[in-house]
Amino acid sequence: METNYIIIGQGLAGTLMAHELLKANESFLVIDEYRESTSSKVAAGMFNPISGKRMVKSWNADALLADTFNAYTELEILLNCKLLFKQNIYQLFGSVKEQNDLSTRMDNEDFAQHVNLFPTKEENLNAGFGAFEIKETGWVYTQLLIEKMNELLVNNNCLLNEKFDYNELKQIDNYWHYKNIKAKHVIFCEGYKNNDNPYFNYLPFVLCKGEVFTIKCAGLTKDKIIKKGIYLVNLYDDFYKVGATYEWNDLTENTSKEGKTFLEEKLNDLLKIPYQIISHEANIRPTTKDRKAIVGEHPKHKNLFILNGLGTKGVMHAPYLAKQLFSHITLGNEIEKEININRFDKLVVG
Ligand SMILES: Cc1cc2nc3c(=O)[nH]c(=O)nc-3n(C[C@H](O)[C@H](O)[C@H](O)COP(=O)(O)OP(=O)(O)OC[C@H]3O[C@@H](n4cnc5c(N)ncnc54)[C@H](O)[C@@H]3O)c2cc1C
């Protein structure tokens, strides 16, 4: 079998890459080992152009947001399901200092356009210091996206459900051969499993485990994301995804007692009303040392690419990065330096 591209991994990175190839009518095969839980499947799927404790606009936020809205809207049409939920974030202040910090930041027009200082009051939340709203935010139903894209790939005979065996990958002339498949380009989108990849495991990933609950709670707003230390995203009816923890030492995919305690304490502090924990999940985010994604061609192996390091913001980054990698491969356009794999070239050995 001959194809133009092989993509390894069908999380957010592989799914958005496949979307680029579908749009361009390129032939490709995705190799993905089915796993019930992956980072993309447990994620809350939120996107937000304002980030961190310091509340600053994140890197290339406007361009990333535009691609986020475009790509997930296109995917809704392609996959015939609702994936993109535009909802403001209802952010509760934790202290007077946080209130003051925000009013200082409002002098910056570029920042202020994303903020509503006077939202309607939400009942049933402990909001002693008040709240504000962040606009142009929302969430993507990542679990459904992965599932529906998987179905489409199976129906188009372009999905192989198996663990990729690196020993079977050989470069002959200008082609990559994997078992009986011959391809011009290979793109690795393996998330945190990249650490097992002999070609790209020199890259400085710093993995970060995250845990989330799904809870049932009647009496909370359903059209906003609630945030105070943790977030609550309304999935449907009275069911909310609640997250998340950040853990850099225990890197198993198991849920932990510490994670459960953390989420429960935050929920008890935030909610005035009772809730029921329906499920508790964990997985590993592929974060990097400099907190930027890693995109591009292997410095020594031509036509071997990586799209990874989506970190804590896979939803907002995956469309932008997939588009950039595709235009690099097909048009030779330069990948931006902040995310370019070549910033780590001095780490390659051999
Ligand atoms: C608890 C939690 C909450 C999160 N919340 C958010 C959020 O609200 N917003 C946000 O933007 N991001 C969030 N994230 C981060 C987001 O999930 C990640 O950035 C993103 O999902 C990473 O996608 P990926 O495709 O790189 O990796 P993955 O989702 O891990 O996908 C990799 C895929 O490749 C497959 N694979 C790997 N190696 C091989 C191989 N050798 N052979 C075959 N298949 C292979 C895996 O089985 C998997 O299907 C969250 C993460 C966690 C853990």
The ligand as a Tripos MOL2 file, in Angstrom:
@<TRIPOS>MOLECULE
LIG
   53    58     1     0     0
SMALL
NO_CHARGES

@<TRIPOS>ATOM
      1 C1         -6.9560   16.1950   33.1810 C.3       1 LIG1
      2 C2         -6.6110   16.9670   31.9380 C.ar      1 LIG1
      3 C3         -7.3760   18.0680   31.6160 C.ar      1 LIG1
      4 C4         -7.0720   18.8140   30.4710 C.ar      1 LIG1
      5 N1         -7.8500   19.8840   30.1620 N.ar      1 LIG1
      6 C5         -7.5880   20.6040   29.0450 C.ar      1 LIG1
      7 C6         -8.4070   21.6910   28.6760 C.ar      1 LIG1
      8 O1         -9.3960   22.0120   29.3480 O.2       1 LIG1
      9 N2         -8.0810   22.3830   27.5450 N.ar      1 LIG1
     10 C7         -7.0150   22.0410   26.7650 C.ar      1 LIG1
     11 O2         -6.7880   22.7080   25.7510 O.2       1 LIG1
     12 N3         -6.2060   21.0070   27.0990 N.ar      1 LIG1
     13 C8         -6.4750   20.2800   28.2110 C.ar      1 LIG1
     14 N4         -5.6650   19.2280   28.5470 N.ar      1 LIG1
     15 C9         -4.4650   18.9800   27.7300 C.3       1 LIG1
     16 C10        -4.8170   18.2300   26.4500 C.3       1 LIG1
     17 O3         -5.5180   17.0990   26.8040 O.3       1 LIG1
     18 C11        -3.5360   17.8660   25.7010 C.3       1 LIG1
     19 O4         -2.8210   19.0200   25.3490 O.3       1 LIG1
     20 C12        -3.8480   17.1110   24.3990 C.3       1 LIG1
     21 O5         -4.9060   16.2420   24.5660 O.3       1 LIG1
     22 C13        -2.6630   16.3400   23.9050 C.3       1 LIG1
     23 O6         -3.0370   15.7140   22.7110 O.3       1 LIG1
     24 P1         -2.0660   14.7350   21.9320 P.3       1 LIG1
     25 O7         -2.7530   14.3440   20.6810 O.co2     1 LIG1
     26 O8         -0.7100   15.3460   21.8240 O.co2     1 LIG1
     27 O9         -1.8690   13.4720   22.9120 O.3       1 LIG1
     28 P2         -2.8510   12.2890   23.3540 P.3       1 LIG1
     29 O10        -4.1910   12.7830   23.6820 O.co2     1 LIG1
     30 O11        -2.1130   11.5540   24.4260 O.co2     1 LIG1
     31 O12        -2.9800   11.3690   22.0810 O.3       1 LIG1
     32 C14        -1.9330   10.5540   21.6230 C.3       1 LIG1
     33 C15        -2.5260    9.3770   20.8590 C.3       1 LIG1
     34 O13        -1.4690    8.6430   20.2650 O.3       1 LIG1
     35 C16        -1.6100    7.2710   20.5320 C.3       1 LIG1
     36 N5         -0.2530    6.6880   20.5320 N.ar      1 LIG1
     37 C17         0.8290    7.1170   21.2490 C.ar      1 LIG1
     38 N6          1.8970    6.3730   20.9510 N.ar      1 LIG1
     39 C18         1.4860    5.4670   20.0220 C.ar      1 LIG1
     40 C19         2.1420    4.4070   19.3150 C.ar      1 LIG1
     41 N7          3.4560    4.1320   19.4920 N.pl3     1 LIG1
     42 N8          1.4070    3.6340   18.4570 N.ar      1 LIG1
     43 C20         0.0900    3.8990   18.2580 C.ar      1 LIG1
     44 N9         -0.5790    4.8900   18.8930 N.ar      1 LIG1
     45 C21         0.1240    5.6520   19.7580 C.ar      1 LIG1
     46 C22        -2.3030    7.2310   21.8890 C.3       1 LIG1
     47 O14        -2.9550    5.9890   22.1000 O.3       1 LIG1
     48 C23        -3.2730    8.4050   21.7510 C.3       1 LIG1
     49 O15        -4.4630    7.9960   21.1250 O.3       1 LIG1
     50 C24        -5.9610   18.4470   29.6550 C.ar      1 LIG1
     51 C25        -5.2280   17.3130   29.9810 C.ar      1 LIG1
     52 C26        -5.5450   16.5670   31.1010 C.ar      1 LIG1
     53 C27        -4.7470   15.3240   31.4020 C.3       1 LIG1
@<TRIPOS>BOND
     1     1     2 1
     2     2     3 ar
     3     2    52 ar
     4     3     4 ar
     5     4     5 ar
     6     4    50 ar
     7     5     6 ar
     8     6     7 ar
     9     6    13 1
    10     7     8 2
    11     7     9 ar
    12     9    10 ar
    13    10    11 2
    14    10    12 ar
    15    12    13 ar
    16    13    14 ar
    17    14    15 1
    18    14    50 ar
    19    15    16 1
    20    16    17 1
    21    16    18 1
    22    18    19 1
    23    18    20 1
    24    20    21 1
    25    20    22 1
    26    22    23 1
    27    23    24 1
    28    24    25 2
    29    24    26 1
    30    24    27 1
    31    27    28 1
    32    28    29 2
    33    28    30 1
    34    28    31 1
    35    31    32 1
    36    32    33 1
    37    33    34 1
    38    33    48 1
    39    34    35 1
    40    35    36 1
    41    35    46 1
    42    36    37 ar
    43    36    45 ar
    44    37    38 ar
    45    38    39 ar
    46    39    40 ar
    47    39    45 ar
    48    40    41 1
    49    40    42 ar
    50    42    43 ar
    51    43    44 ar
    52    44    45 ar
    53    46    47 1
    54    46    48 1
    55    48    49 1
    56    50    51 ar
    57    51    52 ar
    58    52    53 1
@<TRIPOS>SUBSTRUCTURE
     1 LIG1         1 GROUP 0 **** ****
